[in-house]
């Protein structure tokens, strides 16, 4: 009896396997597919065990603002891949997240590297700044970036592999560093254009801007000249031509100065002119404003949390008479605005709100606008992005002739309400082996 029971254990194991197979085959196909898929996911998402010693440091790179170089992610990813002590990993399995923000300073990009980790024996976060010459070659930029990256990641690597990190202190040379020859003045000329062509439809547009500026730590002066123009050609409909020619000219100047670390003021003036089918024959504005900002003007992550109040005087000449019988108007106006652009690890938030109105007759001319946006990493596998804008405006309506299709087609400036919005959700379960393969992704 005992032998039969012992033997029945063996036979019973085979019988249990057969019963399990019959049970799985008896399931509905959809349920069976779900079970198999779940088993595959568990198998693929389980990190492989590393035999012999501690595993490499798992790190992921988040480019919140990449700047004008290939530093993020290409150069930084290369530093991770060139050593067995680190492994590029998705956010779900990473022990360290490197957040990278770039702020342009003349021809340099100042990169702010923020290492946020969950490694026993290492700090919760380390922040390092480094300047990259955007006009230098790749090897020079990598040479500038690598020491800063290693300074930031060294303590996390040392917590897992104490013998892998060597620290050396050197005595600096006695020679003083000669100050570099610099200038606060800058000149920028930008030219752009685009167009399209078919047998019946043709269009082209061009624009240019010339800016002369002077930037110091506590003040800024700027003068800008701009011009734009374009044309479009299309077949006439019932003898009505929809061909269009448009152009515009503008000029502006401003001077800003810090009062202290949080407050600043600015005075500004601008003028502009449209072609005969546009809104303005001419316009001129002069104003001044004061701003409070929670963050300094050279904050390394580019964070802004500001409130500003502006007053000004405006003179306008119109191409078309409005319902008040005006071809010319002049009036004082003021505005109150708030802006926030804050990056903190897994959250990037920006919003701007502005209220502008004619000072003594606010119901006659006003503009209300709000533009919120947010990017959030929800847990390890969900990325959410929301962006939108709403504008409500009021101004005396223009009496545009019915026989001027160019002016009618460009009268969106008189629309009382405009709304824009976008939503993006990304769900991802990324490979954990750190491999890269870019073959045929560009075709």
CORNOR-V279547 format. One line per field, one symbol per residue. phi: phi as a letter, one per 40 degrees, with the letter a starting at -180 (. if undefined). psi: psi as a letter, one per 30 degrees, with the letter a starting at -180 (. if undefined). burial: b if it has 16 or more other ideal C-beta (glycine too) atoms within 10 Angstrom, else e. A space follows every 50 residues. Layout:
phi->???
psi->???
burial->???
//
This chain:
phi->.cccccccccccccccccccccccccccdccccccccccccccccccccb cggcccccbbbbccacgbbcdbcdccccccccbccbbcbcdcbccbbbcb bbbcbfcbbccbbbcbbbbcgbccabbbbacbccccccccccccccdccc cccdccccccbdccbbbbbbcccccccccccbaccabbbbbaaaaaabcb baaaaaaabbbbbbbbcbaababbbaaaaaaabaccbfgccbcbbaaaba aaaabbaccacbbababaaaaaabccbccbcaaabbaaabbbbcbccbdc cgcbabbbbbbabbbbbbcbccccgcbaaaacaaabbbababbafcbbba abbabbacccbcccbaabaabcaabbccgcbbbbbbaaabbbbbadcccc cccbcccccbccccccbbbbaabbbbbabccbcgcbabcgccb
psi->eeeeeeefeeeeeeeeeeeeeeeefflkeeeeeeeeeeeeeeeefjkkkj killllkkklkjjfjfaglgejfeeeeeeefgkfflkklleegkfkkjkk kkkkjbglkjkjjjjjlikkfllelkkkkkkkjfflleeeeeeeeeeeee eefeeeeffeieffkkkkkkklkfkkkkkkjlkfkkkkkkklllllkaef kklkkllkkkkkljkleglkkkkkklkllllkklkljhgkkgkkklllkl klklkkkkeafekllkklklllkllffaekellkkklllkkkkellfhkf ggkkjlkkkkllkkkkklfkklfggkfkkklllllklkkkjkkjcfkkkk kkkkjklkefiffejlkkkkjlkkkkjjbfgkkkkkklkkkklklkkkik kfgifeeefggfffkfkkkklkkkkkkkjlkgfgkkjgkgfg.
burial->eeeeeeeeeeeeeeeeeeeeeeeeeeeeeeeeeeeeeeeeeeeeeeeeee eeeeebbbbbbbbbbbbebbbbbebbbebbeeeebbbbbbbeebbbbbbb bbbeeeebbbbbbbbbbebeebeeebebebebebeeeeeebbebbbebbe ebbbbbbbbbbeeebeeeeeeeeeeeeeeeeeeeeeeeeeeeeeeeeeee eeeeeebeeeeeeeeeeeebbbebebebbbebeeeeeeeeeeebebbbeb bbebbbebeeeeebebebbbbbbbbebbbbbebbbebebebebebeeeeb bbbbebebebebebebbbbbeeeeeeeebeeebbbebebbbbbeebebbb ebbbebbbeeeeeebbeebebbbebebeeeeebeeeeeeebebebbebeb eeeebbbeebbeeeeeeeeeeeeeeeeeeeebebeeeeeeeee
//
